[in-house]
Amino acid sequence: MLRWHRHAFRLVWRAKSTTALKRPQIAPETVALIKRMAAENPLWGAERVRGELIKRGIRVGKRPVQRHMRSTRPPQPRNQTWATFLRNQTWATFLHNHAPDVWACDFLPVIDLGFRTLFASFIVDLVSRQVVHIGVTRHPTDAWIAQQLREATPFGPGPRFLIRDNPATPVVSLPVLGGLHHDYRRAA
């Protein structure tokens, strides 16, 4: 009788302990979203994909994201490829390599004598470190920013890349400037 009770006791506690250690299942839609993000953005790591999921209100750990990303991406070869070169390239290296094709722009809030807020927009060439253009407005919009960029390049094509901080002003995107790549970096 005691042996049977001891055996049943072990079985019950073994079942309870294994169910407590199981990981919560991730919804199939979330797994599909992780795989799609990994396939569409090969330079993103697990932390970046996880951050994008958190922005969408989906809470997933880093390890499950890594596991599902690993199943999506093929293993990288040992030799140096273009993708590994880009993955290993730092922001400073990118700026050094592409400085002639890069401009930076930002807004500076200015208070006038009537205590009203004005927004000064300035564009800087990274090679010469000179201010290329300055514009001032009370209400910056996408159209106004696009016009400022057109005025900064009156005689032909401008830069290939435009670095712009995440704006505090109500500006969303610059779709009117074809061929210009944008990078939004948060100012430190």
Summary of the structure (lengths in Angstrom):
residues: 188
radius of gyration: 26.2
end to end distance: 70.9
largest distance: 96.8
contacts: 417
relative contact order: 0.08
helix: 44%
strand: 18%
